[in-house]
Each structure stands twice: as C-alpha cells, then as structure tokens.
Amino acid sequence: MSVSVHDSEPDPAVDSREDSSASVMSEVFTGQYSSLVRLAAMLLDDAHAAEDVVQDAYVRVATRHYRLRDPHKALAYLRQTVVNLARNSLRRRLLARRHSVSSLSAEASAEDHAIERFRQQAVVRALRALPRRHREVLVLRHYLGCSVEETAGLLGLSAGSVKAYASRGGRQLKALIEGEEIH
C-alpha cells in the first residue's frame, strides 16, 4: 500500500515571510505616502493625478508584495512604480491633447487663476521647460534627495548618465530662471 503525502497545511515560514512583507509595505506606504505624492506631483504637475498614481502604485506593489525578494526595498519598488505610472500618465495626456478638438473658453475660471499663480513661480516654470530626463533626474536628486545610485536605479540609467543629466539640467534650470533662453 502506497501512501501519498499531500499536506494542505500552510508552511509557517512562508506565512511569516508574507506577514513581514505586508507589514513592511504598510509601514512604507504610511511613512512615505506624502513624499511619493510630491514626487508624482513634480513629474505630473497635477496633485489629484499624483495621488491617483501613488495609490495605483501601492496597489500594484502591494498585490505582489509576496514577490519582493527583499521587503526592505519596498520603497524603491514603489518609487520606480510611481515614476513609471507618471510617465504613462503623461503619455496619455499628450496623446489626448494631440487628438483634442475641444476649444477652451476665452474666460478663465477661478481655478485657472490659481493654477496660473502657481505657474508663475520661476523654479516650477523652469523645471517644466526642461527635457523629461533632466527634470526627472533633478526632481529625484534634489527634491527627494535620492542618491545617484538610487536615481539611476529608478530611471534605468547608469550613474554617469544621472550625473550628466543633473549637471546639464542644473545649468539649463539656472539659465531659465535667470531669464536666458537655452536652445
């Protein structure tokens, strides 16, 4: 008589690893939510879309938290996901603008005036004028304080490229703020 061994009992080591991973995800989300929203807002220039992107990023990473090899790298995974989702959102926005046939009204609303005051800030306006890579590198390096290596990992670049983008972007940003035009 042969006995088949098919235990349906859960493996305690796997359960504790999943619980630990879920706990780390929860801590990262609650502790880093506002910095992730600021990152997305700087990339998207839209606070509501930034919150949506961060929430979507958390859901995507949290539903796969058990796949994280190192749960302590959850923040890096979340940041990378936020950057990728922000890029996708910008692509959709640009595509929608290209195909938009609606005309804007000649009269500005109160929201338009508030947005315009925000846009008049020299640094924000200059950041918007920078090429995407320069803007991403400067925001990650100087606004979020990411290291060269973290920035390189988030953007899929080499450390040397991050340094070059930061240097060129910094020069362009300074020139734009001072009113010079860079071509």
Z-matrix of the N, CA and C atoms (Angstrom, degrees):
N
C 1 1.438
C 2 1.529 1 108.67
N 3 1.315 2 116.69 1 125.77
C 4 1.463 3 119.56 2 179.35
C 5 1.522 4 109.19 3 -99.81
N 6 1.284 5 113.89 4 142.88
C 7 1.459 6 119.37 5 -178.23
C 8 1.527 7 107.29 6 -110.63
N 9 1.296 8 115.45 7 126.73
C 10 1.456 9 121.35 8 178.27
C 11 1.532 10 108.53 9 -93.53
N 12 1.306 11 114.80 10 130.10
C 13 1.460 12 118.83 11 -178.77
C 14 1.524 13 108.12 12 -105.50
N 15 1.289 14 115.23 13 106.98
C 16 1.467 15 122.20 14 176.88
C 17 1.506 16 107.25 15 -131.73
N 18 1.288 17 116.27 16 80.14
C 19 1.455 18 119.35 17 179.22
C 20 1.522 19 109.22 18 -73.35
N 21 1.286 20 114.64 19 133.18
C 22 1.453 21 118.71 20 175.43
C 23 1.515 22 110.06 21 -102.19
N 24 1.309 23 116.47 22 10.91
C 25 1.449 24 120.14 23 179.22
C 26 1.527 25 109.02 24 -75.73
N 27 1.327 26 116.29 25 138.30
C 28 1.460 27 119.66 26 -179.59
C 29 1.523 28 111.36 27 -69.72
N 30 1.296 29 114.38 28 149.39
C 31 1.461 30 121.23 29 178.06
C 32 1.524 31 108.17 30 -82.28
N 33 1.340 32 119.58 31 116.43
C 34 1.460 33 121.56 32 -176.86
C 35 1.520 34 113.34 33 -60.86
N 36 1.323 35 118.19 34 -31.69
C 37 1.464 36 120.66 35 179.40
C 38 1.524 37 110.64 36 -65.98
N 39 1.334 38 117.00 37 -41.19
C 40 1.467 39 121.14 38 179.02
C 41 1.515 40 109.76 39 -67.24
N 42 1.342 41 117.33 40 -42.98
C 43 1.463 42 120.52 41 179.99
C 44 1.522 43 111.96 42 -61.86
N 45 1.324 44 117.27 43 -43.41
C 46 1.460 45 119.39 44 -179.33
C 47 1.522 46 110.97 45 -67.80
N 48 1.344 47 117.48 46 -35.33
C 49 1.469 48 120.72 47 177.64
C 50 1.533 49 109.72 48 -65.86
N 51 1.346 50 117.66 49 -41.72
C 52 1.460 51 121.26 50 178.53
C 53 1.518 52 110.93 51 -65.84
N 54 1.354 53 117.40 52 -41.45
C 55 1.456 54 120.98 53 178.31
C 56 1.525 55 110.21 54 -63.08
N 57 1.327 56 117.31 55 -42.76
C 58 1.458 57 121.89 56 179.39
C 59 1.523 58 110.32 57 -63.24
N 60 1.325 59 116.48 58 -43.68
C 61 1.455 60 121.70 59 -179.98
C 62 1.527 61 110.46 60 -63.85
N 63 1.318 62 117.17 61 -43.18
C 64 1.461 63 120.88 62 178.78
C 65 1.522 64 110.90 63 -64.68
N 66 1.316 65 116.75 64 -38.37
C 67 1.454 66 121.59 65 178.38
C 68 1.527 67 110.84 66 -64.40
N 69 1.317 68 116.80 67 -43.94
C 70 1.464 69 121.28 68 178.39
C 71 1.523 70 109.59 69 -62.77
N 72 1.327 71 117.41 70 -42.75
C 73 1.469 72 121.14 71 179.23
C 74 1.525 73 110.52 72 -59.71
N 75 1.309 74 116.51 73 -44.43
C 76 1.459 75 121.02 74 179.76
C 77 1.525 76 110.96 75 -62.74
N 78 1.328 77 116.80 76 -44.54
C 79 1.464 78 121.02 77 179.35
C 80 1.522 79 111.20 78 -63.65
N 81 1.320 80 116.92 79 -42.65
C 82 1.463 81 120.90 80 -179.59
C 83 1.519 82 109.92 81 -64.04
N 84 1.313 83 116.43 82 -43.96
C 85 1.455 84 119.17 83 -177.83
C 86 1.522 85 111.00 84 -63.94
N 87 1.320 86 117.25 85 -48.89
C 88 1.469 87 119.25 86 -178.55
C 89 1.522 88 111.45 87 -67.57
N 90 1.311 89 118.17 88 -36.55
C 91 1.455 90 121.03 89 -178.46
C 92 1.513 91 114.64 90 -78.92
N 93 1.318 92 117.51 91 -27.50
C 94 1.465 93 121.06 92 -173.21
C 95 1.520 94 113.89 93 -115.47
N 96 1.310 95 117.84 94 3.62
C 97 1.468 96 120.91 95 -175.34
C 98 1.526 97 111.70 96 -53.77
N 99 1.333 98 117.24 97 -51.11
C 100 1.463 99 119.21 98 -175.58
C 101 1.533 100 111.89 99 -66.09
N 102 1.325 101 118.32 100 -36.30
C 103 1.471 102 118.38 101 178.56
C 104 1.532 103 110.59 102 -69.25
N 105 1.327 104 116.76 103 -34.78
C 106 1.466 105 119.68 104 177.04
C 107 1.529 106 110.91 105 -68.13
N 108 1.331 107 117.39 106 -37.81
C 109 1.464 108 120.73 107 177.14
C 110 1.527 109 109.85 108 -65.85
N 111 1.336 110 117.04 109 -40.73
C 112 1.473 111 119.61 110 177.60
C 113 1.526 112 110.80 111 -62.81
N 114 1.320 113 116.96 112 -41.43
C 115 1.469 114 120.77 113 177.22
C 116 1.524 115 109.80 114 -58.55
N 117 1.313 116 116.52 115 -50.89
C 118 1.465 117 120.42 116 -178.96
C 119 1.526 118 110.97 117 -63.84
N 120 1.335 119 117.44 118 -38.77
C 121 1.463 120 120.59 119 -179.99
C 122 1.522 121 111.20 120 -64.64
N 123 1.324 122 116.94 121 -38.46
C 124 1.463 123 119.24 122 178.69
C 125 1.525 124 111.09 123 -68.27
N 126 1.315 125 116.64 124 -32.80
C 127 1.462 126 119.63 125 179.63
C 128 1.522 127 111.62 126 -80.07
N 129 1.336 128 116.85 127 -33.07
C 130 1.461 129 120.94 128 -174.07
C 131 1.520 130 114.18 129 -101.09
N 132 1.332 131 117.14 130 -24.93
C 133 1.457 132 121.73 131 -174.74
C 134 1.529 133 111.15 132 60.68
N 135 1.303 134 117.32 133 39.13
C 136 1.459 135 122.12 134 179.47
C 137 1.531 136 107.58 135 -155.85
N 138 1.335 137 115.97 136 108.16
C 139 1.469 138 120.51 137 -174.82
C 140 1.523 139 112.23 138 -62.49
N 141 1.325 140 117.20 139 -40.85
C 142 1.465 141 119.37 140 -179.10
C 143 1.528 142 111.34 141 -67.23
N 144 1.313 143 115.81 142 -43.86
C 145 1.469 144 119.52 143 177.80
C 146 1.527 145 110.19 144 -64.97
N 147 1.324 146 117.13 145 -34.56
C 148 1.462 147 120.81 146 179.28
C 149 1.523 148 110.55 147 -62.96
N 150 1.327 149 116.97 148 -44.09
C 151 1.470 150 119.90 149 178.15
C 152 1.523 151 110.49 150 -62.86
N 153 1.321 152 116.47 151 -41.74
C 154 1.468 153 119.88 152 178.58
C 155 1.524 154 111.09 153 -62.05
N 156 1.321 155 116.43 154 -43.05
C 157 1.466 156 120.89 155 -179.65
C 158 1.524 157 110.47 156 -62.29
N 159 1.326 158 116.99 157 -43.90
C 160 1.471 159 120.62 158 -179.12
C 161 1.527 160 110.38 159 -65.42
N 162 1.315 161 116.50 160 -42.10
C 163 1.466 162 119.12 161 178.67
C 164 1.525 163 110.98 162 -64.87
N 165 1.325 164 116.24 163 -42.29
C 166 1.469 165 119.42 164 176.93
C 167 1.530 166 111.02 165 -62.07
N 168 1.327 167 115.96 166 -41.24
C 169 1.465 168 120.12 167 179.11
C 170 1.521 169 110.11 168 -62.06
N 171 1.319 170 116.32 169 -44.43
C 172 1.469 171 119.08 170 -179.59
C 173 1.526 172 110.53 171 -62.54
N 174 1.327 173 117.02 172 -43.74
C 175 1.464 174 119.90 173 -179.91
C 176 1.521 175 110.24 174 -61.28
N 177 1.324 176 116.56 175 -43.93
C 178 1.468 177 119.71 176 -179.89
C 179 1.521 178 112.21 177 -62.63
N 180 1.323 179 116.47 178 -44.57
C 181 1.463 180 119.56 179 -178.70
C 182 1.528 181 110.52 180 -73.85
N 183 1.333 182 117.33 181 -40.19
C 184 1.468 183 120.74 182 -177.96
C 185 1.524 184 112.07 183 -65.67
N 186 1.324 185 117.57 184 -36.31
C 187 1.467 186 118.90 185 179.59
C 188 1.517 187 112.06 186 -70.67
N 189 1.325 188 115.47 187 -15.66
C 190 1.461 189 119.52 188 178.43
C 191 1.528 190 111.31 189 -117.83
N 192 1.330 191 116.70 190 20.26
C 193 1.467 192 119.95 191 -175.75
C 194 1.524 193 112.53 192 -58.19
N 195 1.313 194 116.41 193 -28.75
C 196 1.465 195 119.53 194 -179.53
C 197 1.526 196 111.85 195 -68.67
N 198 1.340 197 116.60 196 -16.29
C 199 1.465 198 120.05 197 178.91
C 200 1.527 199 112.85 198 -84.69
N 201 1.312 200 117.45 199 -12.81
C 202 1.458 201 120.52 200 -178.11
C 203 1.520 202 109.91 201 -64.24
N 204 1.290 203 115.84 202 121.81
C 205 1.468 204 120.01 203 178.49
C 206 1.518 205 109.87 204 -68.40
N 207 1.321 206 115.41 205 -39.73
C 208 1.452 207 120.89 206 178.38
C 209 1.525 208 107.74 207 -126.55
N 210 1.335 209 117.73 208 101.92
C 211 1.469 210 120.52 209 -177.54
C 212 1.526 211 113.37 210 -57.13
N 213 1.320 212 117.89 211 -21.92
C 214 1.455 213 120.63 212 -179.65
C 215 1.527 214 112.28 213 -76.42
N 216 1.311 215 116.82 214 -5.16
C 217 1.458 216 120.44 215 174.79
C 218 1.527 217 110.97 216 -98.41
N 219 1.316 218 116.35 217 15.34
C 220 1.464 219 121.10 218 -178.64
C 221 1.526 220 111.33 219 -58.70
N 222 1.332 221 117.68 220 -39.35
C 223 1.460 222 120.46 221 179.42
C 224 1.527 223 110.95 222 -62.14
N 225 1.311 224 116.64 223 -41.55
C 226 1.473 225 119.65 224 178.17
C 227 1.523 226 110.75 225 -62.86
N 228 1.336 227 116.17 226 -41.94
C 229 1.465 228 119.73 227 177.60
C 230 1.529 229 110.50 228 -63.74
N 231 1.322 230 116.80 229 -42.06
C 232 1.469 231 120.15 230 178.84
C 233 1.527 232 110.78 231 -63.34
N 234 1.328 233 117.38 232 -45.39
C 235 1.470 234 119.76 233 179.53
C 236 1.517 235 111.02 234 -60.76
N 237 1.322 236 116.82 235 -44.59
C 238 1.461 237 120.34 236 179.33
C 239 1.519 238 110.72 237 -61.05
N 240 1.324 239 116.39 238 -42.18
C 241 1.461 240 120.85 239 179.59
C 242 1.520 241 110.62 240 -66.02
N 243 1.337 242 117.84 241 -39.74
C 244 1.470 243 121.23 242 177.28
C 245 1.523 244 110.14 243 -62.21
N 246 1.321 245 117.63 244 -45.56
C 247 1.469 246 121.14 245 179.12
C 248 1.532 247 109.96 246 -60.87
N 249 1.311 248 117.44 247 -45.86
C 250 1.467 249 120.50 248 -179.18
C 251 1.523 250 111.51 249 -64.56
N 252 1.325 251 117.87 250 -43.65
C 253 1.461 252 120.47 251 179.80
C 254 1.530 253 111.05 252 -67.42
N 255 1.324 254 117.25 253 -35.02
C 256 1.470 255 120.35 254 176.68
C 257 1.530 256 110.08 255 -64.62
N 258 1.324 257 116.27 256 -42.73
C 259 1.475 258 119.83 257 176.53
C 260 1.531 259 110.77 258 -59.61
N 261 1.322 260 116.42 259 -45.84
C 262 1.464 261 120.02 260 179.28
C 263 1.522 262 110.99 261 -61.27
N 264 1.315 263 116.55 262 -41.27
C 265 1.460 264 120.66 263 179.12
C 266 1.527 265 110.91 264 -63.02
N 267 1.326 266 116.57 265 -42.73
C 268 1.462 267 119.87 266 177.99
C 269 1.525 268 111.74 267 -63.61
N 270 1.327 269 116.49 268 -39.90
C 271 1.473 270 119.81 269 177.57
C 272 1.529 271 110.63 270 -61.00
N 273 1.337 272 115.95 271 -45.03
C 274 1.475 273 119.42 272 178.81
C 275 1.521 274 110.97 273 -62.95
N 276 1.328 275 116.34 274 -40.43
C 277 1.465 276 120.80 275 179.92
C 278 1.520 277 111.06 276 -62.61
N 279 1.339 278 115.90 277 -45.29
C 280 1.463 279 119.77 278 179.26
C 281 1.524 280 111.38 279 -63.54
N 282 1.310 281 116.89 280 -41.23
C 283 1.446 282 121.01 281 178.15
C 284 1.525 283 110.75 282 -63.16
N 285 1.320 284 116.62 283 -41.70
C 286 1.465 285 120.44 284 178.86
C 287 1.529 286 110.65 285 -64.39
N 288 1.330 287 116.95 286 -40.14
C 289 1.471 288 119.79 287 179.15
C 290 1.527 289 111.42 288 -64.31
N 291 1.332 290 116.27 289 -39.26
C 292 1.465 291 119.37 290 179.84
C 293 1.519 292 111.85 291 -63.15
N 294 1.309 293 115.42 292 -35.83
C 295 1.462 294 119.69 293 -175.86
C 296 1.514 295 113.60 294 -99.21
N 297 1.311 296 116.52 295 6.12
C 298 1.455 297 120.92 296 -178.69
C 299 1.519 298 109.96 297 -78.19
N 300 1.313 299 116.80 298 133.64
C 301 1.454 300 121.44 299 177.82
C 302 1.516 301 111.19 300 -116.15
N 303 1.325 302 115.57 301 0.19
C 304 1.464 303 118.05 302 -178.87
C 305 1.517 304 109.70 303 -74.55
N 306 1.308 305 115.00 304 145.19
C 307 1.459 306 119.52 305 178.47
C 308 1.524 307 108.61 306 -99.34
N 309 1.299 308 114.75 307 146.09
C 310 1.456 309 120.08 308 179.01
C 311 1.521 310 109.17 309 -85.43
N 312 1.303 311 115.84 310 144.24
C 313 1.466 312 119.09 311 179.27
C 314 1.521 313 109.17 312 -69.92
N 315 1.308 314 115.80 313 152.35
C 316 1.451 315 121.15 314 -177.49
C 317 1.523 316 111.35 315 -73.96
N 318 1.320 317 117.42 316 -23.73
C 319 1.452 318 120.95 317 -177.50
C 320 1.523 319 110.47 318 -96.69
N 321 1.299 320 116.22 319 129.12
C 322 1.460 321 121.26 320 -178.49
C 323 1.525 322 110.73 321 -84.43
N 324 1.319 323 115.98 322 143.35
C 325 1.460 324 121.18 323 178.76
C 326 1.528 325 109.75 324 -86.94
N 327 1.325 326 115.66 325 175.13
C 328 1.467 327 120.27 326 177.90
C 329 1.519 328 110.69 327 -61.47
N 330 1.337 329 116.69 328 -38.20
C 331 1.462 330 120.49 329 178.19
C 332 1.518 331 110.76 330 -63.32
N 333 1.333 332 116.41 331 -39.07
C 334 1.456 333 120.13 332 179.15
C 335 1.527 334 110.90 333 -62.62
N 336 1.350 335 116.89 334 -39.79
C 337 1.463 336 119.99 335 178.61
C 338 1.531 337 110.89 336 -65.61
N 339 1.327 338 116.86 337 -40.49
C 340 1.464 339 120.38 338 178.98
C 341 1.518 340 110.74 339 -64.61
N 342 1.316 341 116.39 340 -43.20
C 343 1.467 342 120.59 341 178.70
C 344 1.524 343 110.18 342 -64.25
N 345 1.314 344 117.09 343 -39.66
C 346 1.460 345 120.28 344 -179.58
C 347 1.527 346 111.62 345 -64.62
N 348 1.342 347 117.43 346 -39.22
C 349 1.468 348 120.02 347 176.59
C 350 1.529 349 109.99 348 -61.71
N 351 1.313 350 116.26 349 -40.76
C 352 1.465 351 120.39 350 177.98
C 353 1.522 352 110.23 351 -63.07
N 354 1.316 353 116.03 352 -41.14
C 355 1.472 354 120.55 353 -178.11
C 356 1.519 355 112.81 354 -68.49
N 357 1.324 356 116.41 355 -19.27
C 358 1.459 357 118.86 356 -178.32
C 359 1.513 358 112.24 357 -77.30
N 360 1.296 359 117.58 358 -6.10
C 361 1.459 360 119.28 359 177.14
C 362 1.523 361 107.69 360 -70.34
N 363 1.298 362 115.09 361 126.88
C 364 1.468 363 120.72 362 -171.88
C 365 1.526 364 113.62 363 -59.78
N 366 1.306 365 118.95 364 -42.65
C 367 1.460 366 120.31 365 -176.65
C 368 1.516 367 111.16 366 -67.19
N 369 1.327 368 116.32 367 -43.55
C 370 1.455 369 120.05 368 -178.90
C 371 1.520 370 110.09 369 -64.97
N 372 1.309 371 116.19 370 -42.91
C 373 1.469 372 120.25 371 179.48
C 374 1.529 373 110.34 372 -63.10
N 375 1.310 374 115.78 373 -42.11
C 376 1.462 375 119.58 374 -179.78
C 377 1.533 376 110.92 375 -66.83
N 378 1.335 377 117.01 376 -39.77
C 379 1.466 378 119.87 377 177.46
C 380 1.521 379 110.90 378 -59.39
N 381 1.306 380 115.53 379 -40.63
C 382 1.474 381 119.15 380 -179.44
C 383 1.522 382 111.86 381 -64.49
N 384 1.316 383 116.13 382 -27.98
C 385 1.465 384 119.77 383 -177.41
C 386 1.527 385 112.47 384 -79.41
N 387 1.297 386 115.45 385 -15.01
C 388 1.466 387 118.72 386 -178.36
C 389 1.526 388 111.38 387 -74.87
N 390 1.315 389 117.08 388 153.78
C 391 1.468 390 120.16 389 172.37
C 392 1.524 391 109.93 390 -60.85
N 393 1.304 392 117.21 391 153.55
C 394 1.464 393 124.00 392 -174.31
C 395 1.527 394 112.52 393 -51.14
N 396 1.300 395 118.13 394 -51.42
C 397 1.467 396 121.36 395 -176.79
C 398 1.529 397 111.37 396 -61.79
N 399 1.342 398 116.03 397 -43.30
C 400 1.456 399 119.08 398 178.88
C 401 1.523 400 109.92 399 -60.91
N 402 1.324 401 116.35 400 -46.16
C 403 1.467 402 121.42 401 -179.35
C 404 1.530 403 110.43 402 -61.42
N 405 1.335 404 117.71 403 -46.61
C 406 1.463 405 120.95 404 -179.40
C 407 1.529 406 111.17 405 -60.62
N 408 1.320 407 116.33 406 -45.68
C 409 1.465 408 120.02 407 -178.82
C 410 1.526 409 110.43 408 -64.11
N 411 1.329 410 117.57 409 -45.97
C 412 1.467 411 119.74 410 -179.15
C 413 1.522 412 112.16 411 -64.40
N 414 1.317 413 117.35 412 -40.85
C 415 1.470 414 120.21 413 179.00
C 416 1.527 415 110.26 414 -64.40
N 417 1.319 416 116.86 415 -47.03
C 418 1.464 417 119.47 416 -179.31
C 419 1.534 418 111.58 417 -65.68
N 420 1.318 419 117.21 418 -43.49
C 421 1.468 420 120.35 419 -175.95
C 422 1.521 421 112.00 420 -73.09
N 423 1.329 422 117.26 421 -48.55
C 424 1.455 423 119.73 422 -169.82
C 425 1.523 424 113.68 423 -100.08
N 426 1.301 425 118.64 424 -31.74
C 427 1.463 426 119.84 425 -179.64
C 428 1.520 427 110.90 426 -83.99
N 429 1.331 428 116.97 427 -44.16
C 430 1.459 429 120.19 428 179.14
C 431 1.517 430 113.39 429 -93.83
N 432 1.310 431 117.36 430 -14.01
C 433 1.457 432 120.60 431 178.05
C 434 1.523 433 114.21 432 74.29
N 435 1.317 434 117.05 433 26.25
C 436 1.469 435 120.65 434 177.78
C 437 1.529 436 109.12 435 -71.40
N 438 1.304 437 116.01 436 148.28
C 439 1.461 438 120.65 437 176.60
C 440 1.529 439 109.26 438 -73.72
N 441 1.308 440 115.21 439 169.95
C 442 1.469 441 120.58 440 177.54
C 443 1.528 442 109.26 441 -59.15
N 444 1.326 443 115.98 442 -44.00
C 445 1.465 444 120.59 443 -177.90
C 446 1.535 445 111.52 444 -66.28
N 447 1.344 446 116.83 445 -41.94
C 448 1.471 447 119.86 446 177.82
C 449 1.520 448 110.78 447 -63.02
N 450 1.323 449 116.05 448 -44.40
C 451 1.464 450 120.62 449 179.43
C 452 1.519 451 110.40 450 -62.28
N 453 1.322 452 116.31 451 -43.68
C 454 1.470 453 120.35 452 178.82
C 455 1.524 454 109.89 453 -59.95
N 456 1.320 455 117.20 454 -44.18
C 457 1.459 456 120.78 455 179.56
C 458 1.514 457 112.63 456 -64.17
N 459 1.324 458 116.93 457 -42.05
C 460 1.461 459 120.74 458 -179.00
C 461 1.522 460 112.62 459 -65.83
N 462 1.322 461 115.70 460 -36.93
C 463 1.467 462 119.71 461 -176.00
C 464 1.523 463 113.91 462 -98.30
N 465 1.320 464 116.77 463 -4.28
C 466 1.459 465 120.03 464 -179.94
C 467 1.520 466 112.58 465 70.69
N 468 1.316 467 116.35 466 36.98
C 469 1.462 468 121.90 467 -179.23
C 470 1.524 469 109.41 468 -118.11
N 471 1.310 470 115.87 469 168.78
C 472 1.459 471 120.03 470 172.43
C 473 1.531 472 107.96 471 -83.09
N 474 1.325 473 116.34 472 161.09
C 475 1.462 474 120.81 473 178.70
C 476 1.532 475 110.32 474 -61.22
N 477 1.321 476 117.03 475 -38.65
C 478 1.463 477 120.94 476 178.09
C 479 1.527 478 112.31 477 -62.10
N 480 1.338 479 116.07 478 -39.76
C 481 1.468 480 119.68 479 177.90
C 482 1.516 481 111.00 480 -65.24
N 483 1.328 482 116.32 481 -40.24
C 484 1.465 483 120.27 482 178.56
C 485 1.523 484 109.60 483 -60.58
N 486 1.328 485 116.89 484 -44.38
C 487 1.468 486 120.61 485 179.85
C 488 1.527 487 110.68 486 -63.46
N 489 1.327 488 116.31 487 -41.49
C 490 1.469 489 120.00 488 -179.80
C 491 1.526 490 110.96 489 -66.12
N 492 1.336 491 117.21 490 -45.58
C 493 1.470 492 120.40 491 177.98
C 494 1.524 493 110.62 492 -61.83
N 495 1.320 494 117.43 493 -40.76
C 496 1.464 495 121.13 494 -179.91
C 497 1.522 496 110.89 495 -64.93
N 498 1.316 497 116.86 496 -42.19
C 499 1.455 498 121.02 497 -179.08
C 500 1.535 499 110.76 498 -65.93
N 501 1.331 500 115.76 499 -52.00
C 502 1.471 501 119.50 500 179.93
C 503 1.522 502 111.23 501 -63.59
N 504 1.330 503 115.85 502 -43.57
C 505 1.461 504 120.11 503 179.98
C 506 1.511 505 112.12 504 -63.08
N 507 1.336 506 117.29 505 -39.09
C 508 1.459 507 121.16 506 177.87
C 509 1.523 508 111.96 507 -63.33
N 510 1.338 509 115.76 508 -42.76
C 511 1.470 510 119.63 509 177.49
C 512 1.526 511 110.69 510 -63.74
N 513 1.340 512 116.67 511 -44.56
C 514 1.466 513 119.81 512 179.59
C 515 1.520 514 110.96 513 -64.25
N 516 1.322 515 116.78 514 -41.59
C 517 1.462 516 121.07 515 -179.76
C 518 1.524 517 110.33 516 -61.53
N 519 1.329 518 116.79 517 -45.72
C 520 1.463 519 121.21 518 179.24
C 521 1.529 520 110.45 519 -60.72
N 522 1.324 521 115.75 520 -45.12
C 523 1.462 522 119.93 521 -179.27
C 524 1.530 523 111.16 522 -63.91
N 525 1.326 524 117.04 523 -40.86
C 526 1.464 525 120.33 524 179.84
C 527 1.520 526 111.05 525 -66.61
N 528 1.318 527 116.50 526 -39.52
C 529 1.463 528 119.72 527 179.99
C 530 1.526 529 110.19 528 -66.54
N 531 1.303 530 116.14 529 -37.78
C 532 1.470 531 120.10 530 179.75
C 533 1.524 532 111.82 531 -77.89
N 534 1.313 533 117.88 532 -2.35
C 535 1.464 534 120.65 533 175.93
C 536 1.519 535 114.87 534 93.67
N 537 1.324 536 117.75 535 1.55
C 538 1.453 537 119.44 536 177.38
C 539 1.525 538 108.32 537 -78.27
N 540 1.303 539 116.08 538 154.00
C 541 1.448 540 119.80 539 177.90
C 542 1.517 541 109.52 540 -106.10
N 543 1.338 542 115.83 541 125.86
C 544 1.463 543 122.64 542 178.89
C 545 1.518 544 108.29 543 -102.25
N 546 1.294 545 116.09 544 133.41
C 547 1.473 546 118.84 545 177.52
C 548 1.476 547 109.77 546 -109.09
